[in-house]
Amino acid sequence: KKQDNNRCRDENPECEILANRGECDKNDDTQIMCPRSCMLCPDQQTVGKKQDNNRWRDVALSKGMLIDFEDRGSSDDDEGAEDECIDSHEQCSFWAEHGECDANPSYMHYNCRVSCKTCPKRALDDNVIERSREVYDAAVEYRDGYWFYTKGEPQKADGELKNKTKKKNMLETMAYMRDIVLPDREYDSVRNDCINRHELCAFWVVLGECKANPSYMTLQCAPSCQTCHLIDMKKRCPIDPNAKPAFAPNGELNAMFQRIVDGYFDQYAPVIHHRPEEGEKDGLWIVTFDNFLTDKECDRLIELGYELEYKRSLDVGGKKFDGTFDTHLSSGRTSENAWCQNKCEKDEVTIAVTKRMENVTTVPVGNYESLQILKYTEGQHYNQHHDFIGHQVGRQCGPRVLTFFLYLSDVEAGGATSFPKLGIDVMPKKGKALLWPSVLDSNLEKIDSRTHHAALKVEKGTKFAANAWMHLYDYMGPNEIGCT
């Protein structure tokens, strides 16, 4: 299709009158409606011309001059060739937020294209790129080309490095966005998310922060650090083919539970609540240990929670631009928790309890998330849920394979851990621990739906507990660099 190269025009016959009245300087809406009369069109800008206001980005957006790469116009060759881009099920958005785009791609990528962001990309022809570059060049003369190609926070610089920052990094960033990120199809999936998210990104680059603080700068200042490609988690966090899993499929998870039955850990008073039938494939184990922690250890973990400050528990939320996930408050989960990190992880009680769990499960401590210390007061609960997080399949850490749940207090009434599909309720008891799998023995990356569970409402007293979630692969390393 023929491209419209004269998209910057007035849309009101009275624009010239409004401009003569000085409305261009006083009224933002007039600038958008009357860019030509307000002398804001690219062809009206002269080399070195400086404007008192800074409205180029609004004009560009309103006139379609800032190309939206998620909604490109098709060329004659591909017109009608692409399927309609829609979500075909009302639950698509919910499923996408909970990792189903990665866990069930064969269905989700086709039937939930909007939510999974898998709409077909139409061709970006040379004419579009050339037109965009012409607009870019005019924008540079207008002083706003930097914003035009990064779409992020307007950049500031202070102190002695101010001129150096502007002349060096900002120009390098514009060239990078124009010549690499814009035309290269490799950047299609990240182009719209590659923005500077802080006004001092360019300044920090000159200070060497891209190398000194990569965990922040790589994503938050991607244009300035020229790391747009690393917004894609698959490129930022590649899978190590030699990574050692906690268990091998078809036997090792089952063998771990069998060791418990065979008397290796009788000192902890194990009780079998559910076990596989003879010859059953993917038979399920649920085990408690009545004497897993001492009273002193329980009291210390509760104390550590208070030192860290108990706060309202959060659930996994929507997917963010960098592939990680937000958290959100849920009415179905009303407990409070504290994450045992840093100083808490180095406490002698934390170390001893974690080592004990490692000895029972054979899962290395590096595969554990930080202990989540929990507090349920009267009336608090956690509705039925599962500990398996689908979007972690195919990531460096792999999914959660086991939950080791520690009871740190007695409860006068209520507060049981309930497995509705199995008809099992485990009552809290100070020092008791509960162990169950989240995955199948035959496929350690597939959820075992039988272990959906709930924390029933505490009717009287206060329930203190702690979660230890164990992953198929190392968790601590990937978590430090935002790859979980």
Secondary structure, 3 states (H helix, E strand, C coil): CCCCCCCCCCCCCCHHHHHHCCHHHHCHHHHHHCCCCCCCCHHHCCCCCCCCCCCHHHHHHHCCCCCCCCCCCCCHHHCCCCCCCCECCCCHHHHHHCCHHHHCHHHHHHHEHHHHCCCCCCCCCHHHHHHHHHHHHHHHHCCCHHHHHHCCCCCCCCHHHHHHHHHHHHHHHHHHHHHHHCCCHHHCCCHHHCCECCCCHHHHHHCCHHHHCHHHHHHHEHHHHCCHHHHCHHHHCCCCCCCCCCCCCCCHHHHHHHHHHCCCCHHHCEEEEECCCCCCCCCCCEEEECCCCCHHHHHHHHHHHHHHCCEECCEEEEECCCCCEEEECCCCECCEEEECCCCHHHCHHHHHHHHHHHHHHCCCHHHECCCEEEEECCCCCEEEECCCCHHHCCCCCCCEEEEEEEECCCCCEECCEEECCCCEEECCCCCCEEEEECECCCCCCCECHHHCEEECCEEECCEEEEEEEEECCCCHHHHHCCCC
